[in-house]
Amino acid sequence: MRSNKKQYDDDDGRIIADMSALSPGGGRKRFASPEKEQEESGREERPWEDTFTKEERRMYTLGALKAALLIAMVFIIGLGLVTAFLLFLWS
């Protein structure tokens, strides 16, 4: 009797990454309540609050905001230059 699985010539049957423990819902149990998950995991709800001071959190937030604004500014300037170049060509 023939199996429905494809057989490849170069397949030696070794398992590279075992994916059998993953559930189809992105790794979360489908009908588990959040309270039960928190009890099972034994972790705090916000573990990062103890690791950073208020000043450090503010500095990380401002750094991320500056990086995002810098990237947005590059796109806006590039769009403005393309628009100016096209207006120069068509005028």
C-alpha positions as CSV (number, residue, x, y, z in Angstrom):
1,M,0.0,0.0,0.0
2,R,1.3,3.4,-0.9
3,S,1.6,6.3,1.6
4,N,0.1,9.7,0.9
5,K,3.3,11.4,2.0
6,K,5.8,12.5,-0.7
7,Q,9.1,10.7,-0.6
8,Y,12.1,12.8,-1.6
9,D,15.4,11.3,-2.7
10,D,17.5,13.5,-0.4
11,D,15.3,13.0,2.7
12,D,17.1,11.0,5.3
13,G,14.2,11.1,7.8
14,R,15.8,13.3,10.5
15,I,13.7,15.9,12.3
16,I,15.2,19.4,12.1
17,A,12.5,21.2,14.2
18,D,9.8,19.4,16.1
19,M,6.5,21.3,15.4
20,S,4.2,18.8,17.1
21,A,3.7,21.0,20.2
22,L,2.4,24.0,18.3
23,S,-1.3,24.5,18.2
24,P,-3.0,25.9,15.0
25,G,-4.1,29.1,16.8
26,G,-0.7,30.7,16.8
27,G,0.6,28.9,19.9
28,R,-2.3,29.8,22.2
29,K,-4.9,27.4,23.5
30,R,-8.2,28.0,21.9
31,F,-10.6,28.0,24.8
32,A,-8.3,28.8,27.7
33,S,-9.3,31.8,29.9
34,P,-6.6,34.5,30.5
35,E,-6.8,33.9,34.2
36,K,-6.1,30.3,33.9
37,E,-3.2,30.9,31.5
38,Q,-1.7,33.4,33.9
39,E,-2.0,30.9,36.8
40,E,-0.4,28.1,34.7
41,S,2.5,30.3,33.5
42,G,3.2,31.6,37.0
43,R,4.5,34.9,35.5
44,E,3.5,38.4,36.4
45,E,1.3,40.3,34.1
46,R,3.9,43.1,33.5
47,P,7.3,41.8,34.2
48,W,9.1,44.7,32.5
49,E,7.9,47.2,35.2
50,D,10.4,46.0,37.7
51,T,13.4,46.1,35.3
52,F,13.3,49.7,34.1
53,T,13.1,52.9,36.1
54,K,10.7,55.6,35.0
55,E,13.5,57.6,33.5
56,E,14.8,54.6,31.5
57,R,11.3,53.8,30.2
58,R,10.9,57.5,29.1
59,M,14.3,57.5,27.3
60,Y,13.5,54.2,25.5
61,T,10.1,55.6,24.4
62,L,11.6,58.9,23.2
63,G,14.4,57.0,21.4
64,A,11.8,54.8,19.5
65,L,9.7,57.9,18.7
66,K,12.8,59.8,17.3
67,A,13.7,56.8,15.2
68,A,10.2,56.5,13.8
69,L,10.0,60.3,13.0
70,L,13.4,60.1,11.3
71,I,12.3,57.4,9.0
72,A,9.0,59.2,8.3
73,M,11.0,62.4,7.6
74,V,13.2,60.6,5.0
75,F,10.1,59.3,3.2
76,I,8.4,62.8,3.2
77,I,11.6,64.5,1.9
78,G,12.0,61.8,-0.8
79,L,8.4,62.2,-1.9
80,G,8.8,66.0,-2.0
81,L,12.0,65.8,-4.1
82,V,10.3,63.4,-6.5
83,T,7.3,65.7,-6.8
84,A,9.5,68.8,-7.3
85,F,11.5,66.9,-10.0
86,L,8.4,65.8,-11.8
87,L,7.0,69.3,-11.7
88,F,10.3,70.6,-13.1
89,L,10.1,68.1,-16.0
90,W,6.4,68.8,-16.9
91,S,6.5,72.6,-16.6
